[in-house]
Amino acid sequence: MNNLLDQIQNIVGPSGILLGDEVAGRSDSWPPTGGCQAKALVRPASTEEVSKVLKLCHAEGQSVVTHGGLTGLVGGARAGKDDIVLSLERMNGIEAVDTINRTVTLEAGVLLQKVHETAEDAGLLFPLDFGARGSATIGGNISTNAGGNSVIRYGMIRDQILGVEAVLADGTIISSLKGVIKNNTGYDLKQLFIGSEGTLGIVTRAVLRLRPLPRSRNTALVAIEDFDRLGRFLQYMDRPLAAHSVHSRSCGTIFTS
Ligand SMILES: Cc1cc2nc3c(=O)[nH]c(=O)nc-3n(C[C@H](O)[C@H](O)[C@H](O)COP(=O)(O)OP(=O)(O)OC[C@H]3O[C@@H](n4cnc5c(N)ncnc54)[C@H](O)[C@@H]3O)c2cc1C
């Protein structure tokens, strides 16, 4: 190991850094194009460790690529041979579920599916959903501003986030872990990290907004004849629930013909 990697190992411990074949044996994109080329893969276990690793890399001019669940479809997590990968895979804890204020506070490496299960256990819903739910992480979802199959009803993940904690390239920890919907206290820093693909910092923790669990679900395959009718259909479905004959979750995936 070179001096920088030694120092990183001192921060994250021996199990917190992978080298050689352990790195090459991993993928770093979807669909896979071969093994991960990075010179090391670092697996911090806390925000403080992320901060110390980034501070060190910043001082050494070392490039860092962040890994969540590696389901991103645009190659944003692909690393070159001179990069170090920082994976959130060990930061996967659910910290608190607040059923009164309908929030969950968690680490960024938690899988989307785990959030669904946690919310449902509490009689609540986290509406962001798509096919990669069993592999994608909340940090990756935030960094890509994921939408998914309930986006028309509930919005992008931008609409599901109340607070974010992130670490900047120089190791500075920015904490904006607010758990309230009405928050007009100055700059809304979390918005900068949503959709920025790790370019501004590494998302380490978040407060997510949960919704009431729908009492029933109805599925319909709707074929729309033209684009104009699609708009009118969506307007109809978007009316208050009381206007519908059943209480249902409206407008998931829409197929047009
Ligand atoms: C089968 C499938 C279906 C999908 N369907 C949809 C869909 O319907 N709608 C939709 O919007 N998207 C969809 N996606 C894309 C999906 O939104 C992303 O794959 C997912 O959000 C990325 O999460 P991840 O943890 O896998 O991130 P990764 O793939 O690991 O990373 C994605 C990007 O975010 C960065 N990043 C990851 N974690 C962090 C972090 N903690 N802090 C800072 N940067 C970070 C990475 O460097 C990379 O640039 C789908 C993907 C698949 C494979």
The ligand as an SDF file (V2000), in Angstrom:
LIG
                    3D

 53 58  0  0  0  0  0  0  0  0999 V2000
  -34.1610   -1.7910  -13.4130 C   0  0  0  0  0  0  0  0  0  0  0  0
  -34.0350   -0.2930  -13.1910 C   0  0  0  0  0  0  0  0  0  0  0  0
  -35.1780    0.4880  -13.2260 C   0  0  0  0  0  0  0  0  0  0  0  0
  -35.0760    1.8710  -13.0330 C   0  0  0  0  0  0  0  0  0  0  0  0
  -36.2060    2.6180  -13.1030 N   0  0  0  0  0  0  0  0  0  0  0  0
  -36.1320    3.9470  -12.8930 C   0  0  0  0  0  0  0  0  0  0  0  0
  -37.3300    4.7490  -12.9520 C   0  0  0  0  0  0  0  0  0  0  0  0
  -38.4140    4.2600  -13.2150 O   0  0  0  0  0  0  0  0  0  0  0  0
  -37.1920    6.0740  -12.7020 N   0  0  0  0  0  0  0  0  0  0  0  0
  -35.9820    6.6660  -12.3990 C   0  0  0  0  0  0  0  0  0  0  0  0
  -35.9180    7.8840  -12.1500 O   0  0  0  0  0  0  0  0  0  0  0  0
  -34.8490    5.9290  -12.3470 N   0  0  0  0  0  0  0  0  0  0  0  0
  -34.9010    4.6010  -12.5950 C   0  0  0  0  0  0  0  0  0  0  0  0
  -33.7630    3.8450  -12.5600 N   0  0  0  0  0  0  0  0  0  0  0  0
  -32.5070    4.5280  -12.2280 C   0  0  0  0  0  0  0  0  0  0  0  0
  -32.4060    4.6960  -10.7100 C   0  0  0  0  0  0  0  0  0  0  0  0
  -32.9820    5.9150  -10.3440 O   0  0  0  0  0  0  0  0  0  0  0  0
  -30.9730    4.7300  -10.2910 C   0  0  0  0  0  0  0  0  0  0  0  0
  -30.3900    3.5290  -10.7360 O   0  0  0  0  0  0  0  0  0  0  0  0
  -30.8100    4.8040   -8.7750 C   0  0  0  0  0  0  0  0  0  0  0  0
  -31.4680    5.9270   -8.2340 O   0  0  0  0  0  0  0  0  0  0  0  0
  -29.3290    4.8970   -8.4270 C   0  0  0  0  0  0  0  0  0  0  0  0
  -29.1340    4.4490   -7.1040 O   0  0  0  0  0  0  0  0  0  0  0  0
  -27.8120    3.6400   -6.7360 P   0  0  0  0  0  0  0  0  0  0  0  0
  -27.7310    3.5250   -5.2480 O   0  0  0  0  0  0  0  0  0  0  0  0
  -27.7580    2.3700   -7.5020 O   0  0  0  0  0  0  0  0  0  0  0  0
  -26.6800    4.6640   -7.2370 O   0  0  0  0  0  0  0  0  0  0  0  0
  -25.3570    4.3500   -8.0720 P   0  0  0  0  0  0  0  0  0  0  0  0
  -25.6820    3.7320   -9.3790 O   0  0  0  0  0  0  0  0  0  0  0  0
  -24.3810    3.6640   -7.2220 O   0  0  0  0  0  0  0  0  0  0  0  0
  -24.8400    5.8440   -8.3100 O   0  0  0  0  0  0  0  0  0  0  0  0
  -25.5650    6.7060   -9.1660 C   0  0  0  0  0  0  0  0  0  0  0  0
  -24.8700    8.0790   -9.1550 C   0  0  0  0  0  0  0  0  0  0  0  0
  -25.0030    8.6980   -7.8640 O   0  0  0  0  0  0  0  0  0  0  0  0
  -23.7140    8.8500   -7.2300 C   0  0  0  0  0  0  0  0  0  0  0  0
  -23.9210    8.4730   -5.8270 N   0  0  0  0  0  0  0  0  0  0  0  0
  -24.3360    7.2670   -5.3390 C   0  0  0  0  0  0  0  0  0  0  0  0
  -24.4790    7.3230   -3.9990 N   0  0  0  0  0  0  0  0  0  0  0  0
  -24.1660    8.5910   -3.6410 C   0  0  0  0  0  0  0  0  0  0  0  0
  -24.1160    9.2790   -2.3830 C   0  0  0  0  0  0  0  0  0  0  0  0
  -24.4340    8.6780   -1.2340 N   0  0  0  0  0  0  0  0  0  0  0  0
  -23.7370   10.5890   -2.3880 N   0  0  0  0  0  0  0  0  0  0  0  0
  -23.3900   11.2210   -3.5470 C   0  0  0  0  0  0  0  0  0  0  0  0
  -23.4140   10.6200   -4.7520 N   0  0  0  0  0  0  0  0  0  0  0  0
  -23.7910    9.3190   -4.7960 C   0  0  0  0  0  0  0  0  0  0  0  0
  -22.7600    7.9410   -8.0010 C   0  0  0  0  0  0  0  0  0  0  0  0
  -21.4370    8.4440   -7.9730 O   0  0  0  0  0  0  0  0  0  0  0  0
  -23.3540    7.9990   -9.4090 C   0  0  0  0  0  0  0  0  0  0  0  0
  -22.9750    9.1920  -10.0600 O   0  0  0  0  0  0  0  0  0  0  0  0
  -33.8130    2.4680  -12.7730 C   0  0  0  0  0  0  0  0  0  0  0  0
  -32.6570    1.6750  -12.7330 C   0  0  0  0  0  0  0  0  0  0  0  0
  -32.7590    0.2950  -12.9660 C   0  0  0  0  0  0  0  0  0  0  0  0
  -31.5040   -0.5450  -12.9390 C   0  0  0  0  0  0  0  0  0  0  0  0
  1  2  1  0
  2  3  1  0
  2 52  2  0
  3  4  2  0
  4  5  1  0
  4 50  1  0
  5  6  2  0
  6  7  1  0
  6 13  1  0
  7  8  2  0
  7  9  1  0
  9 10  1  0
 10 11  2  0
 10 12  1  0
 12 13  2  0
 13 14  1  0
 14 15  1  0
 14 50  1  0
 15 16  1  0
 16 17  1  0
 16 18  1  0
 18 19  1  0
 18 20  1  0
 20 21  1  0
 20 22  1  0
 22 23  1  0
 23 24  1  0
 24 25  2  0
 24 26  1  0
 24 27  1  0
 27 28  1  0
 28 29  2  0
 28 30  1  0
 28 31  1  0
 31 32  1  0
 32 33  1  0
 33 34  1  0
 33 48  1  0
 34 35  1  0
 35 36  1  0
 35 46  1  0
 36 37  1  0
 36 45  1  0
 37 38  2  0
 38 39  1  0
 39 40  1  0
 39 45  2  0
 40 41  1  0
 40 42  2  0
 42 43  1  0
 43 44  2  0
 44 45  1  0
 46 47  1  0
 46 48  1  0
 48 49  1  0
 50 51  2  0
 51 52  1  0
 52 53  1  0
M  END
$$$$
